[in-house]
Amino acid sequence: MSSDHWRRAGAALAVAALLAYPLAASSPYYLDIGVTVLLAAISASAWNILGGFAGQVSVGHGMFFGVGAYLPLLVYTLWGWPPMAGIPLGMLLAVGLAALIGAPTLRLTGHYFSMATIAVAELIRILVGTWGLVGAAIGLQGPATARGWWDLTFRDETPYYYIFLGVLAGVLALTHALQGRRLGYYMRAVKAGEAAARSLGVASRRTKLAALALSASLTALAGSLYVLKTGFVDPDSGFGILVSVQMVIVAALGGAGTLYGPLVGALILIPAQSWANSWLGGGGSGLTFVLYGGIIVLVARFEPGGLFELRRRMLRWRPERSRAA
Amino acid sequence: MLLDARGVTKLFGGFRAVAGADLAVADGEIVGLIGPNGAGKSTFFRCLAGDLVPSAGRVVFDGDDLTRASPEAHARAGIGRTFQVPATFADMTVLENVMVGAFLHHPGAREARARAREVLDLTGLAPLAGQRAGALGTPGRKRLEIARALATAPRLLLLDECLAGLTPVELRDAIDLVRKIHRLGVTLVIVEHVMEVIVTLAQRVLVFNEGHVIATGAPREVVADPAVIEAYLGRGYRERTDPAP
């Protein structure tokens, strides 16, 4: 078989495994890990469009996640609408926010852009935490019991698993389509060298803004999915720095700027995080920071390209064999 | 005139890197900009490419005033350029690098890829199409920069020391490529401090020294100009070669 056949067989196997997982998961605990993996993969894939492909490392994507998480519960709390109706509103608001903060922050490069995004996200978290309309520090709650299927409130997590899997497939398909189009090439060119890209006619600011808007809207979608499942959001779980950092870590671990990197990163990080938390019991969230910090150090020191880059380098060590395959 | 730059001045703080330089380039010409290190030719070049906005003066290209236009507007107007230190997109393949240029006039990926392949054939890079640009050596990267700029279909190509640091064989290949591009109808402005190269390529040269154009004319005449010899080699050299009668 050629390497292309192997790749196709591997992909088919991975898809089959993802589809069959809820049937194999022996307990709600394992099913919950599966759902959390998919959610992390969706949000990190959304982040990856701006941070991975266009090279603008946002550490404030929690602001878009939070907008997406709040809107469904806000329309439910204010008007009794099904939370689902808040999803497009959240995505639209995230695009608006992206346009507003993108204009000034995308002028900054490298670390300065990252720091500006942290500052904006923290500012929004604090503002939301003091704003009574959106529940201030207490947050918002969804319908306790479903009024109908449209509330998307299920006791079992299996429906969420398949909804999230479908959305992830959509996000990956969109990313793949983007990679083959002019905007995708322009984003990679801006990342690789902004001055050179501009000399070839690439309008770099417009390219970065487009990447930010697309990335923000999909991150908001991830936030909405999260809140449909949990039925609850507060400033920390929506806009907290941990939300922003997780997207960066998941994508960087698997390989930022690659199509499947965020999914691979989520498949490794989320179970590791979950097991580490259950071993050490109550003090879990503190340990999460330690785990994230450790991964940042390891990835930055040994393999800034993530696991996908590592794999590529290992394949290059034995080019004869891979060519013969 | 295709390119008409008048009184271009660039100040960095109190330092006058370029002091009122003029350059008029006709369609189809090859013009060389030479001068010792620090003479201001690269700063002048960057003003022409839209990298820097001149402190004074005007740059008009094909009737359009581009003095304050962005680098991408220069590309759209029909000015291509290379960088002194090659700035190829390291993580993209050679073909993808050229496609980024081709997208300027071919928004569809299929057309851009086809156009990029034509340019790779022309520049002799076709065998390397699938390689990562970062894996190329310096001569390959310089050639790729030219190919990438060429894919934007420029009427004027600005080359910044694209021939420096090449071995004699590489140099001959590069000169052949520049001649080939010129035959396609592309006008060229070449910055170089290697005098021999310019003398064989350019129809006309401008010599920069201390921010001023100190000589202009056919290469053979210019290299014999006492002011040029002095700028390059210092006053002592001139006195030795030009003994008092």
Chai-1 contact restraints between the chains, C-beta under 6 A:
chainA,res_idxA,chainB,res_idxB,connection_type,confidence,min_distance_angstrom,max_distance_angstrom,comment,restraint_id
A,G180,B,A109,contact,1.0,0.0,6.0,A-B,restraint_1
A,R182,B,F103,contact,1.0,0.0,6.0,A-B,restraint_2
A,R182,B,P107,contact,1.0,0.0,6.0,A-B,restraint_3
A,Y185,B,V100,contact,1.0,0.0,6.0,A-B,restraint_4
A,A189,B,F89,contact,1.0,0.0,6.0,A-B,restraint_5
A,A189,B,V100,contact,1.0,0.0,6.0,A-B,restraint_6
A,A192,B,F89,contact,1.0,0.0,6.0,A-B,restraint_7
A,A192,B,D91,contact,1.0,0.0,6.0,A-B,restraint_8
A,G193,B,A87,contact,1.0,0.0,6.0,A-B,restraint_9
A,G193,B,F89,contact,1.0,0.0,6.0,A-B,restraint_10
A,A196,B,A87,contact,1.0,0.0,6.0,A-B,restraint_11
A,R198,B,P71,contact,1.0,0.0,6.0,A-B,restraint_12
A,R198,B,E72,contact,1.0,0.0,6.0,A-B,restraint_13
A,S199,B,P71,contact,1.0,0.0,6.0,A-B,restraint_14
A,S199,B,R81,contact,1.0,0.0,6.0,A-B,restraint_15
A,L200,B,A75,contact,1.0,0.0,6.0,A-B,restraint_16
A,L200,B,V100,contact,1.0,0.0,6.0,A-B,restraint_17
A,L200,B,G101,contact,1.0,0.0,6.0,A-B,restraint_18
A,L200,B,T152,contact,1.0,0.0,6.0,A-B,restraint_19
A,G201,B,E72,contact,1.0,0.0,6.0,A-B,restraint_20
A,G201,B,A75,contact,1.0,0.0,6.0,A-B,restraint_21
A,G201,B,R76,contact,1.0,0.0,6.0,A-B,restraint_22
A,G201,B,L104,contact,1.0,0.0,6.0,A-B,restraint_23
A,G201,B,T152,contact,1.0,0.0,6.0,A-B,restraint_24
A,A203,B,E72,contact,1.0,0.0,6.0,A-B,restraint_25
